[in-house]
Amino acid sequence: MTRLLWLDYLAALRERKTWIAAAMLVYAVLAIPLLLADPPPHVREAIAAWFHDADPFAVFMFVWIDLVMNKVVAFVPVILASGVVLRERDTGVLGLLAAKPLTLSRYFVVRTASTCAVMLTLYAATQLLGAAWFPGRVAGFRPGTFLAAMSLHAFAAVFATALAATVTVAVGRRGAGALVALMLLGLLVGLALVGFYQPDWYAMTLANPLTLGALAMRDLEHLSPSLLLPPMLALAGLTAVTIAIGAWVVRKVEA
Amino acid sequence: MSASAITVEGLGKRFGAVQAVDDVNFSVERGEIFGFMGHNGAGKTTTLRMLLGLTRPTRGKATVLGHDVTLATLEVRRAAGYLPASYALPPDMTAREFLQYVAAMFAIPPATARARGEDLLRRFGLEGAADRKLRGFSTGMTQKVGLAQALINEPQVLFLDEPTSGLDPLGRHELLEHLRGLSQQGVTIVFSSHILSDVETLCRRVAAMHHARLIACGEIAALKREHGAATMDELYLNLVRRQAS
């Protein structure tokens, strides 16, 4: 299983769609400091009200997490994961692979896990590139805080990838499945920061996995393992459950 | 140990209102190349898929190397190779990568997998194209990679569904030679085809299917004598006509 996972990961890394996703992420890293050079006053004021802070670094983190990486989390997992098993079925590759001593459920787990690993690789590379590029270009940039906050958000990205794969096999058709996954992730992303805007709803929004991924925004000044680990564990658990559901659902797919 | 590599007893498959396979019985001896002939839609592919556990029978029983195909599916697949009639190769992988990928599905240790992969690439004359993306492969080359992936686990039983269709005469000849060589090494081969000359070239015994039912099973020479046929085409037509009447 481990070797198959590794070979599948390498194959997925070489796919064209992975390189398209990588190009999108590199563009985001390079472009954001330029776009953020002079945010409009109403944006600064809104962020100060929501996060009790108008620190330029807090403004940057809000923009980076909610306006950039959350959008990435809505799109890139769909691009990477919406073909898992179904693309092999539609192209005829599954006709060969299904006759091997590996159940379709296990094959789904391998494909989804390797796609999650690809997502994580792209995500981590983006944050490391950002940590190298942003200092000096973003006022008050703190690489340690940035990487700590984004390491939590990475778990949300992995969860989104597992969700896209599972939703697509549940729908049973690639195009329709990708659309449903995109709508679902779009909804979760759209509601991710509602608890920050409306503190009364905060507890309720913790049911949203993408809110868990953005929890670092609550207290950027005092990020600690005790703040980051619980949502990380919750997201890891949700990812495992989501993959397990996909593995159960995929049994209906006929090779 | 049973002399039969494959036994099929009363096997049937119904898809809704369509009876795809109906009460099929036959057995294949170890090391034999067994022909499976019939028109398109006769039920050959569904029978092969049931033998590999890819489709669940609605009635009957089948074993491959003593393993029940519905109860010990993974054991059957571990010992079998399969080349379906219709398939595609992953376009972004190279031939070498794909063989390693398939070997990993059998949990073959990497060093062994590499050695077997290189041997198969050499055997099928694919060394020069081993690092090219599969998307650019011709029909003949695709079929060679398809056969190579079916052999990566050194199977004891090989199921081949229309393996020669789409191949030019040279490619067909080479493929049939390979299969003969495998048979001499003790591999049991089920060779399904509607190209009857290939069946005759390769097999001693055949089963003929028509409209989901097995209409004949036995040695080719005996069947020809029994049905007064000089050629395989004539034999098959006589069998079908007798069935119709």
HADDOCK unambig.tbl for C-alpha pairs under 7 A between the chains (distance, minus, plus):
assign (segid A and resid 3 and name CA) (segid B and resid 104 and name CA) 6.12 0.50 0.50
assign (segid A and resid 4 and name CA) (segid B and resid 101 and name CA) 6.35 0.50 0.50
assign (segid A and resid 4 and name CA) (segid B and resid 104 and name CA) 5.04 0.50 0.50
assign (segid A and resid 4 and name CA) (segid B and resid 105 and name CA) 6.32 0.50 0.50
assign (segid A and resid 7 and name CA) (segid B and resid 101 and name CA) 6.30 0.50 0.50
assign (segid A and resid 11 and name CA) (segid B and resid 93 and name CA) 6.81 0.50 0.50
assign (segid A and resid 15 and name CA) (segid B and resid 92 and name CA) 6.56 0.50 0.50
assign (segid A and resid 91 and name CA) (segid B and resid 88 and name CA) 6.24 0.50 0.50
assign (segid A and resid 92 and name CA) (segid B and resid 87 and name CA) 4.50 0.50 0.50
assign (segid A and resid 92 and name CA) (segid B and resid 88 and name CA) 4.79 0.50 0.50
assign (segid A and resid 93 and name CA) (segid B and resid 87 and name CA) 5.80 0.50 0.50
assign (segid A and resid 93 and name CA) (segid B and resid 88 and name CA) 4.81 0.50 0.50
assign (segid A and resid 93 and name CA) (segid B and resid 89 and name CA) 5.46 0.50 0.50
assign (segid A and resid 93 and name CA) (segid B and resid 90 and name CA) 6.23 0.50 0.50
assign (segid A and resid 95 and name CA) (segid B and resid 84 and name CA) 6.77 0.50 0.50
assign (segid A and resid 95 and name CA) (segid B and resid 87 and name CA) 5.73 0.50 0.50
assign (segid A and resid 96 and name CA) (segid B and resid 83 and name CA) 6.81 0.50 0.50
assign (segid A and resid 96 and name CA) (segid B and resid 84 and name CA) 6.74 0.50 0.50
assign (segid A and resid 96 and name CA) (segid B and resid 87 and name CA) 6.55 0.50 0.50
assign (segid A and resid 99 and name CA) (segid B and resid 52 and name CA) 6.60 0.50 0.50
assign (segid A and resid 99 and name CA) (segid B and resid 54 and name CA) 6.89 0.50 0.50
assign (segid A and resid 99 and name CA) (segid B and resid 77 and name CA) 6.21 0.50 0.50
assign (segid A and resid 99 and name CA) (segid B and resid 82 and name CA) 6.71 0.50 0.50
assign (segid A and resid 100 and name CA) (segid B and resid 77 and name CA) 5.57 0.50 0.50
assign (segid A and resid 100 and name CA) (segid B and resid 78 and name CA) 6.83 0.50 0.50
assign (segid A and resid 100 and name CA) (segid B and resid 105 and name CA) 6.55 0.50 0.50
assign (segid A and resid 100 and name CA) (segid B and resid 106 and name CA) 6.94 0.50 0.50
assign (segid A and resid 101 and name CA) (segid B and resid 74 and name CA) 4.76 0.50 0.50
assign (segid A and resid 101 and name CA) (segid B and resid 77 and name CA) 5.16 0.50 0.50
assign (segid A and resid 101 and name CA) (segid B and resid 78 and name CA) 5.35 0.50 0.50
assign (segid A and resid 101 and name CA) (segid B and resid 105 and name CA) 6.80 0.50 0.50
assign (segid A and resid 101 and name CA) (segid B and resid 106 and name CA) 6.25 0.50 0.50
assign (segid A and resid 102 and name CA) (segid B and resid 105 and name CA) 6.62 0.50 0.50
